[in-house]
């Protein structure tokens, strides 16, 4: 037996015996002081072999003995806290990994609450505050020639990352702020940075003229950095980072790491290689969480490229995450619009939603960072092209259009535009045929959709992609409403400047808005402006006051017909286009003024108006035609509704005409069900502009007279200011069946040019919404119960329809039935249908991919619950 090793063992045994049996504070103090020489912190330090033996074999046992002696009486054996300070020094100055494990073990084993538990928790907080966690991880990074201990590393990894949860469970309400997750994980990120700094400094320490080239060509095999014979490993740091990110703490840890690494890796090849090794050694089970955190935290693709390197070309898991998972499944992070060149957003920073301005590269969105990273290196650009092909294939899939949420479809569309902005013309030309085939198939599928946002996404992407993929061909142009989303997507499609472009080479000196450009620059670049008093200024007519022409009316040679039949003859046989337009404008007013005459020719009028085409450029033609059709239907509801519903399933009608029939029926039913409509039908038609030349003057003088009378009239009391609500019979009660039931008769019978259950799903969705509206307007009518029963059967037949618009209409129809049919009749006549509908609504609320469908299903379920609560008291004895 080695005598020196035996001496260490005997000294430790003697110290443990004294601690266990003695109550003499001075003797205990001397014994503990003698053992500190094995920590190397005193002037009379032990030999290195003795220190190693003490740390490797005896240190953990001795610490457990110290924990066992901890009590209020034992700490008071010496005054002024000397005993506690000496006791704590062994945990703070000894081997960090063993001290940390003993601290965690004692906290887990202590009774709660107790004096020992709180003392150990405060000591652990002090342990963290003095940077000992960095020493724990540094010890695992400096692997010497000895064998590694996987079980020790796994235990340390679990304790380091799970510390907040463990301390929170043990301390409960007595938990310290240091152990809160929002405080601990940023501290852990700072400790990881300290360890990385130690690794880099140790690598630089071996940098001599002989090994300088070796330093720049670091070999990192199995997580080891081995320049100049020095052996370091960052595998443990990678595991800590991965486990923390898997626990959902990416923002706390990477919020500290990424900004510092962004600065440190700028211009430092050594720091870049160390960072690449850090992410490469992340385990596969944590790669997705880590990469998502890096992409979200990185301020731009340049920084992401420095931090990750060519990771996607070395790791299959990283490639799958970056090119598949984050592009097709992680659509929660919607990118902000990119400011156009020259705008304040590019020149001085990015404007956030609350108006705060950040540096230009501080908050670049996730999608731009990810795709920009793939585009920045020649080895990764092939992955960008492959991602574009897969994005276009998914974007154009008819199944994806039906079942994928609209938010994700928008996310994929933006990704396609960003890919096109990063790819060059030569790259797109090499894959032109494949890209165009996927694009055209996707455009067809999207234009066939019944949802306007889906169609608009198809139009925007088709315009931009066709111009980039096939620039020599004819451009695609669509008409769509421009809103914030449209402007955002068009901004994303702008080609990104390359590294050699002027915007990257240096700052731009173009004047921004609000600044006055230099006169010399204007004189060189802009047109020459004449001196003051030139002929162009003297010829200006800006000082003349414009003549008021607001009351002028257009002179017409043809007079509007005065009777309904005259309007009908003008619309069918007149070749005088001014008379034709005048008849169309006057017809609505004549219908309301002459209801008897209208009823004589109501069906003929409806037929003419339904087939009427715009022969001249009449302002608001579609609105005039629709309002006149509604007026005819309201005037003679039974016969006109019977005619319109029959024509809905007739041959030789366009889809536009069939949807016009549905709109007219809905508006007419709404007007008929309006309370107090009898005797108060407004003249909503647009009268002939030339029929009342003084019409614009009468309201002015009348208002003046009424104001004078009001000021000079003295009133002693005033009644109620609010008008009584209009009351009257529901005219829709007697004709609701003519509007409703014929629309349900032939929806499952395809025609030559009309198939509701086939490709005409847009009309089917409009039909479902129309039936729901008619059901809602039939509230408190005698026909509401059979209407509700028939509508629920219609819904049940189509409940699994693949089109989102149709499903929305069906769910709205269910709510209309619950709102319109009396509760007692629902319970008596429609109980079976409601039970079946309830199970279907529950499935839709949980599983439907469309958010609006889920919301409508939840609303219908709430109505069912209210109905049940209302009927339960009635059924109880």
C-alpha positions in Angstrom: 0.0 0.0 0.0 1.3 3.5 -0.9 2.1 5.3 2.3 1.0 8.7 1.0 -2.3 7.4 -0.1 -2.7 5.7 3.3 -1.9 9.0 5.0 -4.7 10.7 3.1 -7.1 8.0 3.9 -6.2 8.0 7.6 -6.4 11.8 7.8 -9.9 11.7 6.3 -11.0 8.9 8.6 -9.7 10.8 11.6 -11.5 14.0 10.5 -14.8 12.1 10.0 -14.4 10.6 13.5 -13.8 14.0 15.1 -16.8 15.5 13.3 -19.0 12.7 14.4 -18.0 12.6 18.1 -16.6 15.9 19.1 -18.5 19.0 20.3 -15.4 21.1 20.7 -15.6 24.0 18.2 -11.9 24.7 18.2 -10.9 21.1 17.5 -13.4 20.8 14.7 -12.2 24.1 13.2 -8.6 22.9 13.3 -9.6 19.5 11.7 -11.5 21.2 8.9 -8.6 23.6 8.3 -6.1 20.7 8.0 -8.3 19.1 5.3 -8.4 22.3 3.2 -4.8 21.7 2.3 -6.0 18.9 0.0 -8.1 21.4 -1.9 -4.9 23.4 -2.9 -6.3 26.6 -1.5 -3.8 27.1 1.4 -0.1 28.1 1.6 0.8 24.6 2.8 -1.0 22.7 0.1 -0.7 18.9 -0.2 1.1 17.2 -3.0 -0.7 16.9 -6.3 -1.0 13.2 -5.9 -2.6 13.6 -2.5 -5.0 16.3 -3.9 -6.0 13.9 -6.7 -6.6 11.0 -4.3 -8.7 13.2 -1.9 -10.8 14.5 -4.8 -11.3 11.2 -6.5 -12.1 8.9 -3.5 -12.8 10.8 -0.3 -14.3 14.2 -1.2 -17.9 13.1 -1.7 -17.9 11.0 1.5 -16.5 13.9 3.5 -19.1 16.3 2.1 -21.9 14.0 3.1 -20.5 13.9 6.6 -20.6 17.7 6.6 -24.2 17.7 5.5 -25.1 15.2 8.2 -23.6 17.5 11.0 -25.5 20.5 9.8 -27.7 21.9 12.6 -28.2 25.2 14.4 -26.3 24.1 17.5 -23.4 22.8 15.5 -23.0 26.0 13.5 -23.0 28.0 16.7 -19.9 26.2 18.1 -17.8 29.1 16.8 -18.9 32.8 17.0 -19.4 35.2 14.1 -20.4 32.5 11.6 -16.9 31.1 11.3 -18.1 27.5 11.4 -20.7 28.1 8.6 -18.2 29.9 6.4 -15.6 27.1 6.8 -18.3 24.5 6.2 -19.5 26.2 3.0 -15.9 26.7 1.7 -15.6 22.9 1.0 -18.6 23.1 -1.4 -17.5 26.3 -3.0 -13.8 25.5 -3.5 -13.7 21.7 -4.0 -14.4 19.7 -7.2 -17.5 21.4 -8.6 -19.2 18.3 -10.0 -19.0 16.3 -6.8 -20.1 19.3 -4.7 -23.1 20.0 -7.0 -24.2 16.3 -6.9 -23.9 16.2 -3.1 -25.9 19.5 -2.8 -28.7 18.1 -5.0 -28.7 14.8 -3.2 -29.0 16.5 0.2 -31.8 18.7 -1.0 -33.7 15.8 -2.3 -33.2 13.8 0.9 -33.9 16.6 3.4 -37.2 16.8 5.1 -39.5 19.6 4.0 -39.7 22.1 5.5 -36.5 22.0 7.6 -33.5 24.0 8.7 -31.2 21.8 6.7 -33.2 22.1 3.5 -33.2 25.9 3.5 -29.5 26.0 4.4 -28.6 23.7 1.5 -30.9 25.6 -0.9 -29.2 28.9 0.0 -25.8 27.3 -0.4 -26.8 26.1 -3.8 -27.9 29.6 -4.8 -24.5 30.9 -3.6 -22.9 28.0 -5.6 -24.6 29.3 -8.7 -23.9 33.0 -8.1 -20.1 32.5 -7.8 -20.0 30.7 -11.2 -19.5 27.2 -10.0 -21.9 25.8 -12.6 -19.4 26.8 -15.2 -16.8 24.8 -13.4 -19.1 21.8 -13.4 -19.5 21.9 -17.2 -15.8 22.8 -17.7 -14.8 19.7 -15.9 -16.8 17.6 -18.4 -15.3 19.5 -21.4 -11.7 19.0 -20.4 -11.4 15.3 -21.0 -8.0 14.0 -20.0 -6.5 10.7 -20.8 -8.6 8.8 -18.3 -11.8 7.0 -19.3 -15.1 8.9 -19.4 -18.0 8.1 -17.1 -21.3 8.1 -19.1 -23.4 7.5 -16.0 -21.8 10.5 -14.2 -22.4 12.7 -17.3 -26.0 11.6 -17.6 -26.7 12.3 -13.9 -25.1 15.7 -14.1 -27.1 16.5 -17.3 -30.4 15.6 -15.6 -29.6 17.6 -12.4 -28.3 20.7 -14.3 -31.3 21.0 -16.6 -33.9 19.8 -14.2 -32.7 22.0 -11.3 -35.7 24.5 -11.4 -38.3 21.8 -11.4 -36.6 19.8 -8.5 -36.1 22.9 -6.3 -39.6 24.1 -7.0 -41.1 20.8 -5.9 -39.0 20.6 -2.8 -39.2 24.3 -1.6 -42.8 25.0 -2.7 -43.7 28.5 -1.6 -40.2 29.0 0.0 -38.5 28.7 -3.3 -35.7 31.3 -4.0 -35.8 33.6 -7.0 -32.5 32.2 -8.3 -34.2 28.9 -9.0 -37.1 30.3 -11.0 -36.9 29.1 -14.6 -36.9 32.7 -16.0 -33.8 33.4 -13.9 -32.0 30.1 -13.9 -31.9 29.4 -17.6 -30.4 32.8 -18.6 -27.8 32.1 -15.9 -27.2 28.7 -17.5 -26.7 30.3 -20.9 -24.1 32.7 -19.4 -22.3 29.8 -17.8 -22.2 27.9 -21.1 -20.6 31.1 -22.7 -18.0 31.1 -20.0 -17.1 27.5 -20.6 -16.9 28.2 -24.4 -14.6 31.1 -23.7 -12.3 28.8 -21.6 -12.3 26.3 -24.5 -11.4 29.0 -27.0 -8.7 30.5 -24.7 -7.2 27.1 -24.2 -7.0 26.6 -27.9 -5.5 30.0 -28.4 -2.9 29.2 -25.7 -1.4 26.5 -28.0 -1.2 28.9 -30.9 2.5 29.1 -31.7 4.1 29.8 -35.1 4.4 26.1 -35.6 0.8 25.3 -34.8 -0.8 28.5 -36.2 -2.0 26.8 -39.3 -3.2 23.8 -37.3 -5.4 26.2 -35.2 -7.1 27.5 -38.3 -7.8 23.9 -39.4 -9.4 22.5 -36.3 -10.3 18.9 -36.4 -13.5 18.2 -34.5 -14.1 14.4 -34.5 -16.7 13.1 -32.1 -17.0 16.5 -30.5 -13.3 17.0 -29.8 -11.2 20.0 -30.8 -7.6 19.0 -31.0 -5.2 21.7 -32.1 -1.6 21.4 -31.1 -2.1 18.3 -28.9 -4.7 19.9 -26.6 -7.9 17.8 -26.2 -11.2 19.5 -25.5 -14.8 18.4 -25.9 -18.0 20.4 -26.1 -20.3 17.4 -26.2 -21.6 17.9 -22.7 -22.4 21.5 -23.5 -24.3 20.4 -26.6 -26.3 17.9 -24.5 -27.1 20.6 -21.9 -28.2 23.0 -24.7 -30.3 20.3 -26.3 -32.0 19.2 -23.1 -32.8 22.8 -22.1 -34.3 23.5 -25.5 -36.4 20.2 -25.4 -37.8 21.4 -22.1 -39.1 24.5 -23.9 -36.4 27.0 -22.7 -35.0 28.1 -26.1 -35.8 31.7 -25.5 -34.2 31.9 -22.1 -31.0 30.1 -23.0 -30.5 31.1 -26.7 -31.6 34.6 -25.9 -28.3 34.9 -24.0 -26.2 32.7 -26.2 -27.1 33.9 -29.7 -26.4 37.7 -29.2 -23.0 37.0 -27.7 -22.0 34.4 -30.2 -23.1 36.8 -33.0 -20.5 39.2 -31.8 -17.8 36.7 -31.0 -18.0 34.8 -34.3 -17.7 37.9 -36.4 -14.2 37.9 -37.8 -13.1 34.9 -35.6 -12.6 31.6 -37.4 -11.8 29.9 -34.1 -15.1 31.0 -32.5 -17.0 29.9 -35.6 -15.5 26.4 -35.5 -16.2 26.0 -31.8 -19.8 27.1 -32.4 -20.2 24.7 -35.3 -18.9 21.9 -33.2 -21.4 22.9 -30.4 -24.4 22.5 -32.7 -23.1 19.4 -34.5 -22.8 17.5 -31.3 -26.4 18.1 -30.3 -28.2 14.8 -30.0 -30.7 13.9 -32.7 -33.6 13.9 -30.2 -32.9 17.5 -29.4 -31.9 18.8 -32.9 -35.3 20.1 -33.8 -35.7 22.2 -30.6 -32.2 23.6 -30.9 -32.4 24.5 -34.5 -35.8 26.1 -34.2 -34.5 28.2 -31.3 -31.4 29.3 -33.3 -33.6 30.3 -36.3 -35.9 32.3 -34.2 -33.2 34.0 -32.2 -30.7 34.7 -35.0 -31.1 38.3 -36.3 -30.6 37.3 -39.9 -29.3 34.7 -42.4 -25.7 36.0 -42.2 -25.6 35.4 -38.5 -27.3 32.0 -38.8 -24.8 31.0 -41.4 -21.9 31.9 -39.0 -23.4 30.0 -36.1 -24.5 26.8 -37.9 -22.0 26.6 -40.8 -22.9 23.8 -43.2 -24.7 21.7 -40.6 -27.5 20.8 -43.0 -25.0 19.1 -45.3 -23.4 17.1 -42.5 -26.4 15.9 -40.4 -29.4 14.2 -42.0 -31.5 15.1 -39.0 -30.6 18.8 -39.3 -31.3 18.7 -43.0 -34.8 17.2 -42.3 -35.6 19.8 -39.7 -34.4 22.8 -41.7 -35.9 21.8 -45.1 -39.0 19.9 -44.0 -40.1 20.4 -40.4 -39.7 24.2 -40.1 -41.1 24.8 -43.5 -44.2 22.6 -43.5 -45.2 22.1 -39.9 -43.8 25.1 -37.9 -46.1 27.7 -39.3 -46.9 29.6 -36.0 -44.3 32.2 -36.5 -45.7 34.4 -39.3 -43.0 36.6 -40.9 -43.4 40.3 -40.9 -43.3 42.2 -44.2 -40.0 43.2 -45.5 -39.7 47.0 -46.1 -39.1 47.9 -49.7 -35.7 49.4 -50.7 -35.3 52.9 -49.7 -38.0 52.9 -47.1 -37.3 53.9 -43.5 -37.7 50.3 -42.4 -34.6 49.3 -44.5 -32.6 52.4 -43.9 -32.9 52.7 -40.2 -34.3 49.5 -38.8 -37.4 47.4 -38.6 -40.6 48.9 -37.2 -42.4 46.7 -34.7 -46.1 46.5 -34.1 -46.0 48.9 -31.2 -44.0 51.5 -33.1 -40.7 50.7 -31.5 -37.7 50.7 -33.8 -34.9 48.2 -33.6 -31.7 47.9 -35.6 -32.1 46.7 -39.1 -30.9 43.2 -38.4 -32.2 42.7 -34.9 -35.7 41.2 -35.6 -35.6 39.6 -39.1 -38.3 37.0 -39.2 -37.8 33.3 -38.9 -38.8 32.4 -42.5 -36.4 34.9 -44.1 -33.6 33.8 -41.8 -34.1 30.1 -42.6 -34.3 30.4 -46.4 -31.6 33.0 -46.5 -29.3 30.6 -44.6 -29.9 27.9 -47.3 -29.2 30.5 -50.0 -25.9 31.9 -48.6 -23.6 29.0 -49.4 -23.1 27.1 -52.7 -23.2 23.8 -50.9 -26.6 24.6 -49.5 -28.3 26.2 -52.5 -29.3 22.7 -53.9 -31.3 22.3 -50.7 -33.0 25.6 -51.4 -34.1 24.5 -54.9 -35.3 21.1 -53.5 -37.3 23.0 -50.8 -38.9 25.2 -53.5 -40.0 22.1 -55.5 -41.5 20.5 -52.4 -43.2 23.7 -51.4 -44.8 24.1 -54.8 -45.9 20.5 -54.8 -47.6 21.0 -51.3 -48.9 24.4 -52.3 -50.7 23.0 -55.3 -52.1 19.8 -53.8 -55.9 19.8 -53.9 -55.9 17.7 -50.8 -53.8 20.1 -48.9 -55.9 23.0 -50.0 -59.0 21.3 -48.6 -57.5 20.1 -45.3 -54.7 22.4 -44.4 -55.5 25.5 -42.3 -55.4 28.8 -44.1 -52.7 30.1 -41.9 -50.4 27.3 -42.9 -51.3 27.8 -46.6 -50.3 31.5 -46.2 -47.0 30.5 -44.6 -46.1 28.1 -47.4 -47.0 30.7 -50.0 -44.7 33.2 -48.4 -41.9 30.6 -48.3 -42.3 30.1 -52.0 -42.0 33.8 -52.7 -38.9 34.1 -50.5 -37.3 31.1 -52.3 -37.9 32.7 -55.7 -36.4 35.9 -54.4 -33.2 34.1 -53.4 -32.7 31.9 -56.5 -31.1 33.1 -59.6 -32.3 33.1 -63.2 -29.9 30.3 -64.2 -31.0 28.1 -61.4 -34.7 28.6 -62.2 -34.1 28.0 -65.9 -32.5 24.7 -65.2 -35.6 23.5 -63.4 -38.1 25.5 -65.4 -40.3 22.6 -66.7 -40.7 20.9 -63.4 -41.4 24.2 -61.5 -43.9 25.4 -64.1 -45.8 22.1 -64.1 -46.2 22.2 -60.3 -47.2 25.9 -60.4 -49.9 25.5 -63.1 -51.4 22.5 -61.3 -51.5 24.5 -58.1 -53.0 27.6 -59.7 -55.8 25.5 -61.2 -56.6 23.9 -57.8 -56.6 27.2 -56.0 -58.7 29.1 -58.5 -61.3 26.2 -58.2 -61.5 26.8 -54.4 -64.6 28.4 -53.0 -62.7 30.5 -50.4 -61.7 34.0 -51.6 -58.4 34.0 -49.6 -57.3 30.7 -51.1 -58.0 32.0 -54.6 -56.1 35.2 -53.9 -53.1 33.3 -52.6 -53.1 31.4 -55.9 -53.3 34.6 -57.9 -50.5 36.4 -56.1 -48.1 33.4 -56.2 -49.0 32.7 -59.8 -48.2 36.3 -60.9 -44.8 36.4 -59.1 -43.7 32.8 -59.8 -44.6 32.9 -63.5 -42.6 36.1 -64.0 -39.6 34.6 -62.2 -39.7 31.0 -63.6 -40.7 31.9 -67.2 -39.7 35.6 -67.7 -39.7 35.3 -71.6 -43.4 34.1 -71.6 -46.5 36.2 -71.4 -47.1 37.4 -67.8 -50.0 36.2 -65.7 -52.2 39.0 -64.5 -55.2 38.7 -62.1 -57.6 41.1 -60.5 -57.7 40.9 -56.8 -58.2 43.2 -53.8 -55.0 44.7 -52.5 -54.7 44.6 -48.7 -52.0 44.3 -46.1 -51.4 40.6 -46.8 -51.1 41.3 -50.5 -48.6 44.1 -50.0 -46.6 41.9 -47.5 -46.3 39.0 -50.0 -45.3 41.3 -52.9 -42.6 42.8 -50.7 -41.3 39.3 -49.8 -41.1 38.5 -53.5 -38.6 41.3 -54.2 -35.2 39.9 -55.3 -32.7 39.9 -52.4 -29.5 41.9 -52.9 -26.3 39.8 -53.2 -23.1 40.4 -51.4 -21.6 42.3 -54.3 -24.6 44.7 -54.7 -24.2 48.4 -53.8 -26.6 48.0 -50.9 -24.2 45.5 -49.3 -21.0 47.3 -50.2 -21.7 50.4 -48.3 -24.2 52.8 -46.8 -26.8 54.4 -49.1 -26.7 58.2 -49.5 -30.0 58.5 -51.2 -32.1 61.2 -49.4 -35.0 59.8 -47.3 -38.4 61.4 -47.0 -38.3 64.6 -45.0 -34.7 65.5 -46.0 -33.8 68.2 -48.6 -31.4 66.9 -51.2 -28.3 68.8 -52.2 -29.0 71.4 -54.9 -26.0 70.3 -56.9 -27.2 66.7 -56.9 -30.7 67.8 -58.1 -29.2 69.9 -60.8 -27.2 67.0 -62.1 -29.8 64.2 -61.9 -33.2 65.9 -62.2 -34.8 68.1 -64.8 -33.9 71.8 -64.9 -36.4 74.0 -63.1 -37.0 77.4 -64.6 -36.3 80.5 -62.6 -39.0 82.4 -60.6 -41.3 84.3 -62.9 -40.8 82.1 -65.9 -43.5 81.6 -68.6 -44.6 78.3 -67.2 -45.4 79.9 -63.9 -47.2 82.9 -65.4 -49.4 80.6 -67.5 -50.6 78.7 -64.4 -54.3 78.9 -63.6 -54.0 77.8 -59.9 -55.4 81.2 -58.7 -58.8 80.7 -60.3 -61.6 79.5 -58.1 -63.3 76.3 -59.6 -66.9 76.7 -60.5 -69.4 74.7 -58.3 -70.9 72.0 -60.5 -72.2 69.7 -57.7 -75.9 70.3 -58.5 -75.4 69.9 -62.3 -77.1 67.0 -63.9 -76.4 65.2 -67.1 -78.6 66.2 -70.0 -80.5 63.2 -71.5 -82.4 63.2 -74.8 -84.6 60.2 -73.8 -87.2 60.3 -71.0 -87.6 57.5 -68.5 -90.8 55.4 -68.8 -93.6 56.3 -66.4 -95.1 52.8 -66.1 -93.9 49.3 -65.3 -94.9 48.0 -68.7 -93.1 50.8 -70.4 -89.9 49.9 -68.6 -90.4 46.2 -69.5 -90.8 47.1 -73.2 -87.7 49.4 -73.0 -85.6 46.7 -71.5 -86.6 44.0 -74.0 -87.1 45.7 -77.4 -85.6 49.3 -77.3 -82.5 50.1 -79.3 -82.2 53.5 -77.7 -79.5 52.8 -75.1 -80.2 56.0 -73.1 -83.9 55.0 -72.8 -82.7 51.5 -71.8 -80.6 52.9 -69.0 -83.3 55.3 -67.9 -85.8 52.5 -67.7 -83.5 50.3 -65.6 -82.9 53.2 -63.2 -86.5 54.1 -62.8 -87.9 50.5 -62.6 -87.4 49.9 -58.9 -89.2 53.0 -57.9 -92.1 52.3 -60.2 -92.4 48.8 -58.8 -92.9 50.1 -55.2 -95.3 52.8 -56.4 -97.4 50.5 -58.6 -97.6 47.1 -56.9 -100.8 46.0 -58.6 -99.3 46.7 -62.1 -96.1 44.9 -61.1 -98.0 41.8 -60.0 -99.5 41.5 -63.5 -96.1 41.2 -65.2 -94.0 40.1 -62.2 -92.8 36.8 -63.6 -92.0 38.4 -67.0 -90.0 41.1 -65.2 -88.1 38.5 -63.1 -87.2 36.6 -66.3 -86.0 39.8 -68.1 -84.0 41.0 -65.2 -82.4 37.5 -64.6 -81.2 37.4 -68.2 -80.4 41.1 -68.5 -76.9 41.9 -69.7 -75.0 45.1 -69.4 -75.1 46.7 -72.9 -73.6 50.0 -71.9 -71.2 51.2 -69.3 -73.9 51.8 -66.6 -72.5 52.7 -63.2 -73.6 50.2 -60.6 -75.3 47.9 -63.1 -75.2 44.8 -60.9 -76.5 46.6 -57.9 -79.4 48.2 -59.9 -80.3 44.8 -61.4 -80.2 43.0 -58.1 -82.3 45.6 -56.2 -84.9 45.6 -58.9 -85.1 41.8 -58.8 -85.6 42.0 -55.0 -88.3 44.6 -55.4 -90.2 42.4 -57.9 -89.8 39.4 -55.5 -91.1 41.4 -52.5 -94.0 42.7 -54.5 -95.2 39.3 -55.7 -93.3 36.8 -53.5 -95.1 33.5 -54.2 -95.0 33.5 -58.0 -91.6 35.1 -58.4 -90.0 32.8 -55.8 -91.6 29.8 -57.4 -90.1 30.9 -60.8 -86.6 31.7 -59.4 -86.3 28.4 -57.5 -87.4 26.5 -60.6 -84.8 28.3 -62.7 -82.1 27.5 -60.1 -82.0 23.9 -61.3 -82.8 24.6 -65.0 -80.4 24.1 -67.9 -78.5 26.8 -69.7 -77.8 29.1 -66.7 -74.3 30.2 -65.7 -73.0 29.8 -62.1 -73.2 33.6 -61.7 -76.9 33.6 -62.5 -77.6 30.7 -60.1 -75.8 32.6 -57.3 -77.7 35.7 -58.2 -81.0 33.8 -57.7 -79.8 32.7 -54.2 -78.8 36.3 -53.3 -82.1 37.7 -54.5 -84.1 35.1 -52.5 -82.2 35.9 -49.3 -82.5 39.7 -49.7 -86.3 39.4 -50.5 -86.9 37.2 -47.5 -85.0 39.6 -45.3 -87.2 42.5 -46.5 -90.4 40.5 -46.1 -89.6 39.5 -42.6 -88.8 43.1 -41.5 -91.2 44.2 -38.8 -93.5 47.1 -39.7 -92.8 46.9 -43.5 -96.5 47.2 -44.5 -97.3 50.7 -45.7 -93.8 51.9 -45.2 -92.0 50.3 -48.2 -89.2 52.8 -49.0 -88.7 53.9 -52.6 -85.2 52.6 -52.8 -85.0 52.9 -56.6 -82.7 55.4 -58.2 -85.0 58.0 -59.9 -84.2 59.5 -63.2 -81.6 62.2 -62.7 -83.6 64.6 -64.8 -86.9 64.0 -63.2 -86.4 66.4 -60.2 -84.2 69.3 -61.2 -84.7 71.0 -57.9 -84.5 68.0 -55.7 -81.2 68.9 -54.2 -82.4 72.3 -53.0 -85.5 71.3 -51.1 -83.8 69.6 -48.2 -81.6 72.6 -47.6 -84.3 75.3 -47.0 -86.5 72.8 -45.2 -83.8 72.0 -42.7 -83.2 75.8 -42.2 -87.0 76.4 -41.5 -87.2 73.4 -39.1 -84.2 74.6 -37.2 -85.7 78.1 -36.8 -89.0 76.7 -35.6 -87.2 74.4 -33.1 -85.2 77.4 -31.6 -88.3 79.7 -31.3 -90.6 77.0 -29.9 -90.9 76.8 -26.1 -91.8 73.4 -24.6 -92.7 72.8 -21.0 -92.1 69.0 -21.1 -90.8 66.4 -23.5 -92.0 62.9 -24.0 -89.9 59.9 -24.7 -87.2 60.6 -27.3 -86.8 57.1 -28.6 -89.3 55.7 -31.1 -91.3 52.7 -30.4 -90.1 49.6 -32.2 -91.8 48.8 -35.4 -94.4 46.0 -35.1 -96.4 44.1 -37.7 -97.1 40.7 -39.1 -94.2 38.7 -40.6 -95.0 38.6 -44.4 -92.5 35.9 -44.9 -94.7 33.5 -42.9 -97.1 32.7 -45.7 -94.5 32.4 -48.5 -91.5 30.8 -46.7 -92.2 27.4 -48.2 -92.0 28.9 -51.8 -88.5 30.2 -51.0 -87.2 27.2 -49.1 -88.4 23.8 -50.2 -87.9 23.9 -54.0 -84.2 24.6 -53.3 -83.9 21.3 -51.5 -85.5 19.1 -54.2 -82.9 18.5 -56.8 -79.5 19.2 -55.2 -78.4 15.6 -55.6 -79.3 15.4 -59.3 -76.5 16.4 -61.7 -77.2 18.2 -64.9 -75.1 18.5 -68.0 -73.6 21.8 -67.0 -74.4 21.9 -63.3 -73.4 19.4 -60.6 -73.6 20.6 -57.0 -72.1 17.4 -55.7 -69.3 17.6 -58.2 -67.2 20.6 -59.3 -69.8 23.3 -58.5 -69.0 23.3 -54.8 -68.9 27.1 -54.7 -72.7 27.2 -55.6 -73.3 24.4 -53.1 -71.7 26.4 -50.3 -73.8 29.4 -51.3 -76.9 27.2 -51.3 -76.1 26.0 -47.8 -75.7 29.6 -46.5 -78.9 30.7 -48.3 -80.9 27.9 -46.7 -79.5 28.8 -43.3 -80.5 32.4 -43.8 -84.0 31.5 -44.9 -84.3 29.2 -41.9 -83.3 32.0 -39.6 -85.7 34.5 -41.2 -88.5 32.0 -40.7 -88.4 32.3 -36.9 -91.8 32.2 -35.2 -93.5 31.0 -38.4 -95.8 28.0 -38.7 -93.6 26.4 -41.3 -90.4 26.6 -39.2 -90.6 23.0 -37.9 -90.8 21.2 -41.3 -88.2 23.6 -42.6 -85.9 22.7 -39.8 -86.4 19.0 -40.2 -85.7 19.2 -44.0 -82.7 21.4 -43.4 -81.2 19.0 -40.8 -81.6 16.1 -43.3 -79.8 18.2 -46.0 -77.0 18.9 -43.5 -76.7 15.2 -42.5 -76.3 14.2 -46.1 -73.4 16.6 -46.7 -71.8 16.7 -43.3 -68.5 15.1 -44.5 -68.1 17.3 -47.5 -64.5 18.2 -48.3 -64.9 21.8 -49.2 -64.5 24.3 -46.3 -67.0 26.8 -47.6 -69.7 24.1 -47.8 -69.0 22.9 -44.2 -69.2 26.5 -43.0 -72.7 26.8 -44.6 -73.8 23.5 -43.1 -72.7 24.5 -39.6 -74.4 27.9 -39.9 -77.6 26.1 -41.0 -77.6 24.0 -37.8 -77.3 27.1 -35.7 -80.2 28.7 -37.7 -82.4 25.7 -36.9 -81.6 25.9 -33.2 -82.4 29.6 -33.2 -85.6 29.5 -35.3 -87.5 26.4 -34.2 -89.2 26.7 -30.8 -87.5 24.7 -28.1 -90.5 22.6 -27.3 -91.0 21.6 -30.9 -87.3 20.7 -31.2 -87.6 18.3 -28.3 -90.9 16.8 -29.6 -90.2 16.6 -33.4 -86.4 16.8 -34.0 -84.9 15.0 -31.0 -83.2 12.2 -33.0 -81.8 14.6 -35.5 -80.4 16.8 -32.8 -78.7 13.9 -31.0 -77.0 12.8 -34.3 -76.0 16.4 -35.0 -74.5 16.8 -31.5 -72.0 14.0 -32.0 -71.1 15.3 -35.4 -70.6 18.9 -34.0 -68.3 17.5 -31.3 -66.1 15.8 -33.9 -66.0 19.0 -36.0 -65.1 21.2 -33.0 -62.1 18.9 -32.2 -60.8 17.7 -35.6 -61.8 20.0 -38.4 -58.7 21.7 -39.9 -60.5 25.0 -40.5 -60.6 27.4 -37.6 -63.9 29.0 -38.7 -65.6 25.6 -38.9 -64.4 24.7 -35.4 -65.7 28.0 -34.1 -69.1 27.5 -35.7 -69.3 24.0 -34.3 -68.6 25.3 -30.8 -71.3 28.0 -31.2 -73.8 25.4 -32.2 -72.8 23.2 -29.3 -73.3 26.1 -26.9 -76.8 26.6 -28.4 -77.6 23.0 -27.8 -76.4 23.3 -24.2 -78.6 26.3 -23.7 -81.5 24.4 -25.2 -80.9 21.5 -22.8 -80.7 23.8 -19.8 -83.9 25.4 -20.9 -85.8 22.2 -21.3 -84.6 20.3 -18.2 -86.7 22.3 -15.8 -89.7 21.7 -17.9 -89.2 17.9 -18.0 -88.5 17.6 -14.3 -91.4 16.5 -12.1 
